[in-house]
Amino acid sequence: MIEYEDLKNLNRPFFAEFEASFHDTLESGWYILGKNVAKFEQEFAAYCGTSHFVGLASGLDGLALALRSFGFSPGDEVIVPSNTYIATILSIIQNGLVPILVEPDIHTYNIDPKLIAEKITKRTKAIMVVHLYGKVCDMDPILALADQHQLKVIEDCAQAHGAMFKGKKAGNFGNFGAFSFYPTKNLGALGDAGGLTTNDAELAAQIKMLRNYGSKEKYINEVAGYNSRLDEVQAGFLSLKLKYLDDINTHKRKLASLYLSLLKSDYILPDVHPDFYDVYHIFNIRHPRRDELKRYLLENEVKTEIHYPIAPHKQQAMKGLISGEFPISTEIHETTLSLPISFSHDENDVLKVIDLLNRF
């Protein structure tokens, strides 16, 4: 059986270093906001090319705290792609703000810059872009619109660790870049973890205060904050794994190149353009008989995933919160299939998948 993702085998090369890191953290007696977090914050900011990175408990917390830091008023609007994972939209709702969904480009699956302007109103305060599947959005027109209308820009980089647009890494375009280090990510922890990049020292200081009960100094609370702290154990693991992130991305890009060059034309494949350095957190194809294709692959001992089976506007949780129809998003959600492309897979695995797909 070719698994879609095997986290144990994916992390096996790092076991010895993880064990040594855990032992050191255990012996230190300091488990929250210590030297491991400070070290990883400095290292990840340097990797992304930003001035600051603040470690948090999850990627969702990163998005939510970024919005909170701007002091928007209830009912203010945030533009967001209609085909994102629901967490992006939850961060908007949790702040009492209104998500305004914009359809994606059917080729890149990222928000379509040409459709944003018509959704901007007097209440619009921010654009929340999502670098879906490991491809950075087309940021030039988005940043131009944001500048024209004085809007904040928040990047959801949960799937884009190391991805680039015109040589610039994800998390280095907007006011904030929110990262998740959920175990399946290209840079994955062994539990929940996340954080925010920024080039604004004041915003970084505000996030550090918000993540720790609104406190800069113990027992002195300046604002009503949260408890959202990257813990020392996960920070230690992430520092170790960050050294291998470029190798992980290179491996996934090599596997992606096999899919791209060898799959028959029946499948709609990811868009490739020289301005974009894609890291393929997810390698998705589209096919009108997606469900039948998924069953066929499973019968032939290949596991796949669907990212995502239900469009956000069709989720029960969004009833009464999102209105309108989004046919492009719906088409993507009904036809997309994610193929194995993990650091734990090798070329032979992918060639077997390709052979099966070409015989479907």
N, C-alpha and C positions, 0 to 999 in steps of 0.2 A: 504493500500500500504506500503510495506517495501522499504523505500528509500535506495539508495546505500549509501548516505551520507546526513545527516541533520545537517548542521553546527550550526543552531540556537539551536537545542536541545543538540548537543554535548557540546556547550559552556554554556548552561543554568546554570549548577552548579557553574560557575565562575562569573556569572553576577554581583553579589553584590561586589565582590572584584575588578572586572574590573571597575565598576562605581566609586568606591572609589579611585582607582589608577588614573583614568582619571581626576577626580576632583582635586586630588593633583597635577597632572601635569599641568592642566589648570591654577590652582592658582599660580603655581611656576613661570610662565612666561618664562620658559626656555624649548625650544621644540626640540633642535638639540644638540646632543653630550653633554648631561648633566649627572646628577647623575644616572638616570635610566639606561642609556646605560652602564655606568661604572659598575654599580651593576650587570646587567645581564651578561656583559662580564666576570666578575670575577666568577659568579655563574656557568655559562655554561662551562667555562674552567675547573672548579673544578669537575663538573658532568662528563665531558668526560675524566678527568684524564690528561689533557694537561696543559702546562704552561701558554698558552695564548689563548684567543678568541677575535676576532675583529669583531664587528657588522657592517653589510653592508646592502644595500638596497634589495638584493635578493641573492638567491643561485647561479644564473647565474653570477652575478657580482663577487661572491666569486671565482668561477672557472676561470673567465677571469682575475681577478686581481692576482690570484695565478700564472698563466702562465706569466703574464706581469712582475711580480716581479723577475723572473729568467733571464730576459734580453735575451731571445732566439732570434735568427736571423730569418727573413722571410724565409719560406721554410723548416725550421726545422720541424721534425715529432714528433707527439704525438700519442702513442698507446691508443686506446679507444675501448670498446666493441661495437659490431655491432648492438646490440639490445637495446641500451640505449635510453632514451628520447632525443629528438633533442637538447635540451639546452646544454647537455654535449659537443656535437660536435660544436655547435655554439660558445662556449667559445674558442675553438681551432681556428676556422676560423677567429673570430674577432681579434685574435692576429697575423694574417698573417701566421699561422702555418698550417701544413698539417695533417689532421686526418688519421690515419692508423687503419682501422677497423679490429678487431680480433673477431672471433666467440665466443659465450658463450658455457659453458657446458650445454648440453640439460637438465640436471637434476637440476642444481642449478640456471640456467639463468644468472649467473655471468660469467665474462670473464674467459675463459679456460686457466689456466696457462700454460698448455702443448703446446698451440698454439702461445704463445707470442714470444718465441725466434726466430722463423723463420721470424718474421716481423721486427726484429731489424736490422737497417742499420746504416751507418755512420752518417746519419742525425737525428737519433732517439735521443730525448732529455728527454722524460718523458713518464711515463705510467700513464694514468688517469683511475683508477678503479671506478666502480660504484657498490655500495652495493644495488642492485636492490631489490625492494619489501620489504626491511627490513632485508635482510640477508647479513652479511659481506662476502666479497670475501675470498677465500682461500689465505691468505696473506703471508704465509711462503715462498712458491716458487716464488711469485711475488717479494717480498722484496729481495730474494736471487738473482734473475735476475737483479733487479735494482742495487744492490750492485756490481754485476759482471761487468755490463756495465756502471756504474756510471750514472745512470738515476735518475731523480727526480720522486717522486711518489706523485700524488694528488688523494685524495679520494673524490669522489662524494657521500656525505652522506645525500643527500636530502631526502632519504626514510629510514634512518637508525638511528634515534635518540635513543640512548640507546642500540642498537644492539651490540653484542659482538662476538669475535672470540677468543677462548681459554681464556676467562675471561677478555679480553681487549676490550674497547669500540671503536666503529667506530670513526674516526677522530683522532686517536692516533697512527696510523701506518706510515703514509707518512710524507712528508714535510709539507703538508697542508691537512686539512679536510674541505670540503665546505658543509655547511648546508643551506637548505632552511627552512623557517618557514611559507611557504604558508599555508593558513588556513586549508587545508585538511591533513596536516602532523600530525604525532603523537604528535609533539610539534608544534602547529599551532598558528600563530598570527591572528589578525583580519584584515590583509592586507598583503602586500608584506613585506618580511623581510628575512635576511640571514646573513651569516658570515663565518669566517674561524677560525679553530683551528690550532695551531702549537706549537711545543716545541722549536722553534728557536726565540729568542728575537729580533734578527736583522730583520728577516722576518716579525714578528709582527709589528715592528716599521715602516717597509717599507709599509705594507698594510695600516696602519693608516694614513700614509702620502698620499698614492695613493688615498684613499677613499675621501680625503678632498682637492681636487684640487692640490695635490702634495705639500701640505703645512704642516709643523710642527708648524709654527708660523704664525699668521694671517697676510695676505697680503705679505708673503714671500714664494714664490713658488720655490722649489728646482727642481722639475720635472713636466712634463706635466701630471697631474693626472686626476681624475674623480670626479664626485659628486655621491657617493654611500654610504650613511650614514643611519644606522638604527636609526629611529626616537624615541624620548622619549616616545611617547604614546605606540608604539608597544613593546618597551623594557620593559616598566612597565607591560604590559599584559603578556609578555613572562616570566618575573621573577615570577609572580604569578602562571602561569600554570606549570612552571618547577617543582614546588613542587609536582605536581600530575603526572608527566611524568611516573614514575615507575608504578603507579596505572593504568594509561592508557595502558601502554605496557602489564601489567599483565592481564588486562581485555581482550585485543585483543588476547593474547596468549591462554586464556581460551576459547574464541570463536573458535580460530583456532583448538584447540584440539578436539572440537566437530566435526568440518568438517573432520579432519584427521581420527578420529576413527569411524565415522558413515557413511561417504559417500561410496557408492558402488564402486567396482573396475573398473567400466567403465571410471572413470575419472583419469587423471594423476594429482596427488597431489604434493604440494611442498615437496621438499626433506628435511628430518629431520636428523640431526646428532648431537651427544652430544658436539662436539667442537664449535657448533654455537648456540648462543642465538638469535633467530629470533624474531623481534618485529612486523612483519606482518602489516606494513603500507598498504600493499596490500596482500590479500589472493587470489592467482590465481589458477585456475584449467585449464587443457587443455582437449579439446575434438574435434574430427574431424568434428563434426556437430555443431561447436560453434555458428554460426549465428542462426541456428534453435533453439538451446538451449536458446540463449538469448531472442528470440521472445517468446518462450514457457514460460519462467520465467516472462516476462513482462505481458503476457496475464493472468498470475496467480498472478499479483500484486507484483512482486519482480523486483526491478530495479538493473541492473548490469552495469559494465563499461568494457571497453577493454583497457588494458595498454600493448601495444599500437596497434591501428589497422593498421598502416602503418610503415614498417621498415624504418629506416633513409635513407638507400641507395636508397629507392624508392620514397622519398619525392621530390617534384618538386624543393624545395629550395636547394637541394643537387645536382641537375643536373650539371654536369661538375666539381663538387668538390669531388665526391666520385665515384670510379670506382670499378667494380668487382661484383660478385654475392656472396650472403651470405645465403646459403640454411637453415642453422640452425636457424638463425635469422628470416628468412621468415616463417619457420614452426611455430616458437613460436608466431609470430605476427598474423598468420592466425588461430591459434587454442586456444589462451589464452582468459580466461574470468575471470574478477575480481568479487568476491562475497562480499556481505555486511559483513563488519567486523569493524564497527565503535565503538567508545566509547559510542555512543548514542544507539547502538543495545544491546539487552539482549539475554539471552540464548533461550528464546521462539522464537525470530525472527529467529535465526540461525537454530533452530530445524525445523521451518516451511520451510526454504529454503532447508534444507537437505531432508525433506520429498518430496518436489517437485522434487528435483534433482534425488532422488532414484526412482521416478515414471516416469522419462523421458525415 
